[in-house]
Amino acid sequence: MPLTYRVAHQQEINNILRTWPFPLYFSKPVMNHMVHFLDGVMTRGFSGTLTDIHRESCHSQDRRTLSHFLTHGKWNEQHLMRI
């Protein structure tokens, strides 16, 4: 498994996510994708594209990995709203 580049503010995002019950429901790779996704979305100049998210989040893997996470992941929106 490739090493993931993580900067200080990504560690802060990770710490915040761990205070919620997300780690009980999601695996470590999914949590890692969530950190990079949130980091990219919160970046100044974000225009709503996956390319922006990938570029700004310093994600070490190919952009298609994040795309696969979003399009092929099993999402239960009602469950997420209850968390």
Backbone as a chain_set.jsonl record, in Angstrom:
{"seq": "MPLTYRVAHQQEINNILRTWPFPLYFSKPVMNHMVHFLDGVMTRGFSGTLTDIHRESCHSQDRRTLSHFLTHGKWNEQHLMRI", "coords": {"N": [[0.849, -1.17, 0.0], [0.603, 2.197, -0.873], [2.338, 4.941, 0.658], [0.663, 7.518, 2.382], [0.515, 10.937, 1.929], [0.297, 13.288, 4.402], [-0.694, 16.318, 5.677], [-0.474, 18.824, 8.309], [-3.032, 20.075, 8.741], [-4.684, 18.146, 7.672], [-4.422, 16.142, 9.513], [-5.742, 17.341, 11.616], [-8.361, 17.377, 10.579], [-8.774, 14.63, 10.462], [-8.663, 14.018, 13.21], [-10.958, 15.371, 14.108], [-12.971, 13.962, 12.722], [-12.698, 11.528, 13.991], [-13.788, 12.019, 16.475], [-16.45, 11.843, 16.092], [-18.894, 9.233, 15.471], [-17.954, 7.987, 13.126], [-15.6, 6.25, 12.716], [-16.525, 3.845, 13.699], [-18.158, 2.826, 11.759], [-16.906, 2.996, 9.282], [-14.108, 1.905, 7.315], [-10.483, 2.178, 7.697], [-9.232, 2.92, 5.184], [-11.444, 4.174, 3.935], [-11.953, 6.258, 5.71], [-9.592, 7.674, 5.311], [-9.912, 8.506, 2.643], [-12.1, 10.19, 3.056], [-10.941, 12.225, 4.604], [-9.1, 13.355, 2.764], [-10.9, 14.159, 0.786], [-12.523, 16.064, 2.152], [-10.531, 17.908, 2.808], [-9.75, 18.817, 0.252], [-12.165, 19.98, -0.631], [-12.508, 22.089, 1.144], [-10.576, 23.873, 0.453], [-9.319, 27.029, -0.558], [-10.451, 28.513, -3.536], [-11.666, 26.332, -4.619], [-13.513, 24.793, -7.134], [-15.496, 22.952, -7.475], [-14.856, 20.601, -8.781], [-13.663, 17.234, -9.206], [-11.027, 17.04, -9.896], [-9.935, 19.373, -8.767], [-10.289, 18.756, -6.04], [-8.603, 16.542, -5.79], [-6.078, 17.632, -6.525], [-5.671, 19.737, -4.641], [-5.717, 18.438, -2.198], [-3.427, 17.017, -1.822], [-3.358, 14.301, -2.342], [-1.972, 11.133, -2.571], [-2.515, 9.119, -4.36], [-3.871, 8.084, -7.578], [-6.218, 10.203, -9.293], [-8.484, 8.834, -10.098], [-8.926, 6.965, -8.12], [-10.156, 8.356, -6.025], [-12.428, 9.117, -7.409], [-13.601, 6.618, -7.869], [-14.171, 5.915, -5.241], [-16.222, 7.758, -4.644], [-18.208, 7.242, -6.608], [-18.71, 4.474, -6.657], [-18.973, 3.676, -4.092], [-20.844, 2.384, -1.319], [-23.522, 4.059, -0.227], [-25.529, 5.158, 2.372], [-27.698, 7.397, 2.793], [-29.644, 8.164, 4.691], [-28.712, 6.932, 6.99], [-26.262, 8.259, 7.34], [-27.203, 10.819, 7.886], [-28.272, 10.456, 10.394], [-26.072, 10.098, 11.982]], "CA": [[0.0, 0.0, 0.0], [1.437, 3.393, -0.931], [2.265, 5.853, 1.796], [-0.213, 8.661, 2.163], [1.059, 12.209, 2.376], [-0.689, 13.956, 5.244], [-0.197, 17.559, 6.256], [-0.993, 19.075, 9.656], [-4.476, 20.332, 8.788], [-5.376, 16.886, 7.408], [-4.461, 15.437, 10.792], [-6.824, 17.972, 12.375], [-9.619, 16.855, 10.025], [-8.853, 13.242, 10.907], [-8.992, 14.029, 14.638], [-12.361, 15.771, 14.239], [-13.803, 12.836, 12.277], [-12.617, 10.447, 14.98], [-14.632, 12.331, 17.627], [-17.785, 11.395, 15.71], [-18.887, 7.765, 15.401], [-17.577, 7.474, 11.804], [-14.693, 5.098, 12.717], [-17.259, 2.616, 14.005], [-18.88, 2.379, 10.573], [-16.098, 3.054, 8.07], [-12.752, 1.365, 7.421], [-9.412, 3.18, 7.659], [-9.1, 3.507, 3.847], [-12.572, 5.078, 3.681], [-11.704, 7.458, 6.514], [-8.519, 8.399, 4.641], [-10.525, 9.178, 1.491], [-12.933, 11.279, 3.561], [-10.045, 13.313, 5.011], [-8.597, 14.02, 1.561], [-12.035, 14.801, 0.128], [-12.868, 17.273, 2.912], [-9.422, 18.85, 2.656], [-9.844, 19.416, -1.079], [-13.38, 20.801, -0.731], [-12.376, 23.291, 1.975], [-9.477, 24.686, -0.042], [-9.684, 28.265, -1.252], [-10.383, 28.375, -4.98], [-12.331, 25.098, -5.031], [-14.551, 25.101, -8.123], [-16.49, 21.893, -7.529], [-14.451, 19.462, -9.6], [-12.867, 16.201, -8.568], [-9.624, 17.378, -10.157], [-9.559, 20.336, -7.722], [-10.188, 18.044, -4.767], [-7.39, 15.72, -5.821], [-4.888, 18.487, -6.577], [-5.497, 20.537, -3.428], [-5.644, 17.626, -0.987], [-2.131, 16.313, -1.786], [-3.649, 12.869, -2.336], [-0.839, 10.475, -3.221], [-2.966, 8.155, -5.355], [-4.456, 8.613, -8.8], [-7.524, 10.856, -9.136], [-9.55, 7.846, -10.315], [-9.196, 6.292, -6.85], [-11.156, 9.177, -5.347], [-13.64, 9.015, -8.219], [-14.196, 5.308, -7.592], [-14.702, 6.008, -3.881], [-17.48, 8.508, -4.656], [-19.231, 6.7, -7.504], [-19.012, 3.063, -6.433], [-19.145, 3.408, -2.671], [-22.221, 2.133, -0.884], [-23.904, 5.185, 0.611], [-26.852, 5.143, 2.968], [-27.826, 8.798, 3.2], [-30.423, 8.27, 5.925], [-27.828, 6.551, 8.09], [-25.302, 9.347, 7.541], [-27.897, 11.956, 8.494], [-28.505, 10.145, 11.806], [-24.804, 10.072, 12.73]], "C": [[0.896, 1.235, 0.0], [1.269, 4.249, 0.32], [1.394, 7.041, 1.438], [0.437, 9.9, 2.745], [-0.019, 12.915, 3.179], [-0.053, 15.186, 5.866], [-0.931, 17.825, 7.562], [-2.502, 19.289, 9.679], [-5.276, 19.078, 8.431], [-5.442, 16.046, 8.681], [-5.554, 16.028, 11.677], [-8.184, 17.477, 11.896], [-9.826, 15.427, 10.505], [-9.255, 13.165, 12.381], [-10.45, 14.409, 14.87], [-13.278, 14.625, 13.838], [-13.801, 11.703, 13.298], [-13.446, 10.747, 16.233], [-16.089, 11.972, 17.36], [-17.755, 9.878, 15.574], [-18.5, 7.185, 14.037], [-16.653, 6.264, 11.859], [-15.378, 3.781, 13.068], [-17.884, 2.007, 12.757], [-18.014, 2.275, 9.327], [-14.686, 2.538, 8.328], [-11.722, 2.5, 7.377], [-9.208, 3.751, 6.256], [-10.228, 4.485, 3.516], [-12.386, 6.369, 4.469], [-10.613, 8.315, 5.871], [-9.056, 9.153, 3.425], [-11.367, 10.366, 1.954], [-12.079, 12.48, 3.967], [-9.561, 14.079, 3.789], [-9.718, 14.746, 0.817], [-12.389, 16.106, 0.832], [-11.779, 18.332, 2.795], [-9.505, 19.56, 1.312], [-11.028, 20.348, -1.227], [-13.224, 22.113, 0.033], [-11.265, 24.226, 1.513], [-9.986, 25.92, -0.772], [-9.507, 28.06, -2.754], [-11.035, 27.111, -5.496], [-13.486, 25.43, -5.963], [-15.573, 23.986, -8.293], [-16.103, 20.691, -8.363], [-13.608, 18.481, -8.79], [-11.376, 16.453, -8.767], [-9.118, 18.374, -9.118], [-9.362, 19.636, -6.381], [-8.887, 17.258, -4.719], [-6.129, 16.576, -5.751], [-4.633, 19.174, -5.232], [-5.327, 19.705, -2.165], [-4.327, 16.876, -0.846], [-2.33, 14.806, -1.695], [-2.583, 12.159, -3.151], [-1.253, 9.506, -4.325], [-3.58, 8.865, -6.552], [-5.844, 9.202, -8.525], [-8.67, 9.859, -9.28], [-9.883, 7.073, -9.049], [-10.265, 7.045, -6.076], [-12.48, 9.134, -6.093], [-14.355, 7.697, -7.95], [-14.834, 5.297, -6.206], [-16.072, 6.687, -3.87], [-18.568, 7.829, -5.477], [-19.621, 5.266, -7.194], [-19.162, 2.703, -4.96], [-20.609, 3.179, -2.341], [-22.584, 3.206, 0.139], [-25.328, 5.005, 1.096], [-27.058, 6.535, 3.565], [-28.608, 8.966, 4.497], [-29.553, 7.935, 7.138], [-26.815, 7.661, 8.384], [-25.953, 10.548, 8.212], [-28.15, 11.716, 9.981], [-27.232, 10.218, 12.63], [-24.534, 11.419, 13.307]], "O": [[1.843, 1.314, 0.783], [0.21, 4.274, 0.946], [1.405, 7.506, 0.298], [0.857, 9.914, 3.902], [-1.128, 13.119, 2.687], [0.997, 15.103, 6.502], [-1.897, 17.135, 7.888], [-3.187, 18.743, 10.545], [-6.429, 18.953, 8.841], [-6.412, 15.321, 8.899], [-6.22, 15.296, 12.41], [-9.062, 17.19, 12.709], [-10.928, 15.057, 10.909], [-10.089, 12.342, 12.756], [-11.109, 13.833, 15.735], [-14.254, 14.34, 14.532], [-14.799, 10.998, 13.447], [-13.776, 9.827, 16.981], [-16.873, 11.814, 18.295], [-16.672, 9.293, 15.563], [-18.701, 5.991, 13.812], [-16.883, 5.31, 11.116], [-14.853, 2.711, 12.759], [-18.115, 0.799, 12.706], [-18.356, 1.536, 8.404], [-14.138, 2.71, 9.417], [-12.058, 3.64, 7.058], [-9.026, 4.962, 6.127], [-9.989, 5.513, 2.882], [-12.637, 7.455, 3.948], [-10.699, 9.543, 5.884], [-8.695, 10.308, 3.202], [-11.352, 11.424, 1.325], [-12.452, 13.623, 3.704], [-9.602, 15.309, 3.77], [-9.503, 15.832, 0.279], [-12.54, 17.141, 0.182], [-12.078, 19.522, 2.693], [-9.347, 20.779, 1.246], [-10.922, 21.392, -1.872], [-13.753, 23.14, -0.391], [-11.041, 25.269, 2.127], [-10.965, 25.855, -1.515], [-8.507, 27.488, -3.187], [-10.969, 26.833, -6.694], [-14.342, 26.25, -5.629], [-16.432, 24.069, -9.17], [-16.947, 19.836, -8.631], [-12.938, 18.853, -7.827], [-10.563, 16.119, -7.906], [-7.994, 18.242, -8.635], [-8.387, 19.893, -5.674], [-8.16, 17.303, -3.727], [-5.211, 16.266, -4.991], [-3.503, 19.188, -4.745], [-4.841, 20.216, -1.156], [-4.122, 16.172, 0.143], [-1.55, 14.114, -1.041], [-2.317, 12.535, -4.293], [-0.42, 9.113, -5.142], [-3.781, 10.079, -6.542], [-6.552, 8.744, -7.628], [-9.715, 10.023, -8.65], [-11.0, 6.574, -8.907], [-11.183, 6.433, -5.529], [-13.542, 9.116, -5.471], [-15.579, 7.667, -7.818], [-15.912, 4.733, -6.02], [-16.98, 6.243, -3.168], [-19.733, 7.84, -5.081], [-20.761, 4.877, -7.444], [-19.445, 1.553, -4.623], [-21.499, 3.714, -3.002], [-22.02, 3.253, 1.232], [-26.229, 4.728, 0.305], [-26.647, 6.811, 4.691], [-28.27, 9.82, 5.316], [-29.651, 8.582, 8.181], [-26.544, 7.965, 9.546], [-25.319, 11.224, 9.023], [-28.235, 12.672, 10.752], [-27.295, 10.382, 13.848], [-23.518, 11.614, 13.973]]}, "num_chains": 1, "name": "protein.A"}
